[in-house]
């Protein structure tokens, strides 16, 4: 079995700008989500930035390992177990970052779901391929 890993030879300015924009969107999503759920506390926008960065690092390096180790559970649950992995990663970030507190596993699952939805909405505002259309003239 051969495993090929493709590594970019250089990083250009466009890649850096794209990452920073995604980080900003994630930061906004973390900040908004934290203020919408009573069991999540965040001190300020700087902490939200640190949370977004930490989640990106954990999702890049730890999540693939956890997914690989839990493939049978994930398949047996038709993918729902991935919610538990996301909640675990959020609780881990909560333990690592001072100023970010998630009160319990259920709250972490709810935060994960809301964070995904808000991130999708914010990213769709900047992506011309994704359009969210709300028809205000539609009769009920």
C-alpha positions as CSV (number, residue, x, y, z in Angstrom):
1,X,0.0,0.0,0.0
2,X,1.4,3.4,-1.0
3,X,0.4,6.6,0.6
4,X,1.1,9.8,-1.2
5,X,1.2,13.1,0.6
6,X,1.2,16.2,-1.6
7,X,2.9,19.1,0.0
8,X,2.9,22.5,-1.6
9,X,6.4,23.7,-2.5
10,X,5.6,27.3,-1.7
11,X,2.8,29.3,-0.1
12,X,1.7,32.4,-2.0
13,X,0.0,35.5,-0.8
14,X,-3.4,34.3,-2.0
15,X,-3.2,31.2,0.2
16,X,-2.4,33.3,3.2
17,X,-5.2,35.7,2.5
18,X,-7.6,32.9,2.0
19,X,-6.6,31.3,5.3
20,X,-6.9,34.6,7.2
21,X,-10.4,35.2,5.7
22,X,-11.5,31.7,6.8
23,X,-10.0,32.3,10.2
24,X,-11.9,35.6,10.5
25,X,-15.2,33.9,9.4
26,X,-14.6,31.2,12.0
27,X,-13.8,33.8,14.7
28,X,-17.1,35.6,13.9
29,X,-19.0,32.3,14.0
30,X,-17.4,31.3,17.4
31,X,-18.2,34.7,18.8
32,X,-21.8,34.7,17.6
33,X,-22.4,31.0,18.6
34,X,-21.0,31.6,22.1
35,X,-23.4,34.5,22.6
36,X,-26.4,32.5,21.4
37,X,-25.9,29.5,23.8
38,X,-26.2,30.1,27.5
39,X,-23.8,27.3,28.4
40,X,-20.9,28.8,26.5
41,X,-18.9,31.7,27.8
42,X,-16.3,33.7,25.9
43,X,-14.6,36.8,27.3
44,X,-13.9,38.8,24.2
45,X,-13.2,38.8,20.4
46,X,-9.5,38.1,20.9
47,X,-10.4,34.9,22.8
48,X,-12.8,34.0,19.9
49,X,-9.9,34.4,17.5
50,X,-7.8,32.1,19.7
51,X,-10.6,29.6,19.9
52,X,-11.0,29.6,16.1
53,X,-7.3,29.1,15.6
54,X,-7.1,26.3,18.2
55,X,-10.1,24.5,16.6
56,X,-8.5,24.8,13.2
57,X,-5.3,23.2,14.6
58,X,-7.2,20.4,16.4
59,X,-9.4,19.7,13.4
60,X,-6.4,19.5,11.2
61,X,-4.2,17.2,13.3
62,X,-6.3,15.4,15.9
63,X,-9.7,15.0,14.2
64,X,-8.5,12.8,11.4
65,X,-6.8,10.5,13.9
66,X,-10.0,10.3,16.0
67,X,-12.1,9.6,12.9
68,X,-9.7,6.9,11.8
69,X,-9.8,5.2,15.2
70,X,-13.6,5.3,15.5
71,X,-14.5,4.2,12.0
72,X,-16.6,1.3,13.2
73,X,-18.6,3.5,15.6
74,X,-19.1,6.1,12.9
75,X,-20.3,3.6,10.4
76,X,-22.6,1.9,12.9
77,X,-24.1,5.2,13.9
78,X,-24.4,6.4,10.2
79,X,-22.0,9.2,10.9
80,X,-23.7,10.6,14.0
81,X,-20.7,9.7,16.1
82,X,-18.8,12.5,14.3
83,X,-20.9,14.9,16.4
84,X,-19.4,13.4,19.5
85,X,-15.9,13.8,18.1
86,X,-16.6,17.5,17.3
87,X,-18.0,18.0,20.8
88,X,-14.9,16.3,22.3
89,X,-12.6,18.7,20.3
90,X,-14.6,21.7,21.5
91,X,-14.3,20.6,25.1
92,X,-10.6,20.1,24.6
93,X,-10.3,23.7,23.3
94,X,-12.4,24.8,26.3
95,X,-9.8,23.2,28.6
96,X,-6.9,24.7,26.7
97,X,-8.1,28.3,26.4
98,X,-8.6,30.6,29.3
99,X,-11.6,32.8,28.7
100,X,-13.5,30.1,26.8
101,X,-15.8,27.8,28.8
102,X,-18.3,25.1,27.6
103,X,-20.5,23.7,30.3
104,X,-21.0,20.1,29.4
105,X,-21.0,17.6,26.6
106,X,-24.5,18.4,25.4
107,X,-23.7,22.1,25.2
108,X,-20.6,21.2,23.2
109,X,-22.7,19.3,20.7
110,X,-25.2,22.2,20.4
111,X,-22.3,24.7,20.0
112,X,-20.7,22.5,17.3
113,X,-24.0,22.3,15.3
114,X,-24.6,26.1,15.6
115,X,-21.0,26.9,14.8
116,X,-21.3,24.8,11.6
117,X,-24.5,26.5,10.5
118,X,-23.3,30.0,11.2
119,X,-20.0,29.3,9.5
120,X,-21.9,28.0,6.4
121,X,-24.0,31.2,6.3
122,X,-21.1,33.5,6.7
123,X,-19.1,31.7,4.1
124,X,-22.0,31.7,1.7
125,X,-22.1,35.5,1.9
126,X,-18.7,35.6,0.3
127,X,-19.0,32.7,-2.1
128,X,-20.7,33.4,-5.4
129,X,-21.4,29.6,-6.0
130,X,-23.6,29.4,-2.9
131,X,-26.7,31.6,-2.9
132,X,-29.2,31.9,0.0
133,X,-32.4,33.5,-1.3
134,X,-35.2,34.6,1.0
135,X,-38.3,35.6,-0.9
136,X,-40.1,38.3,1.2
137,X,-43.0,38.6,-1.3
138,X,-44.1,35.0,-0.9
139,X,-47.7,34.7,0.3
140,X,-48.5,32.4,3.1
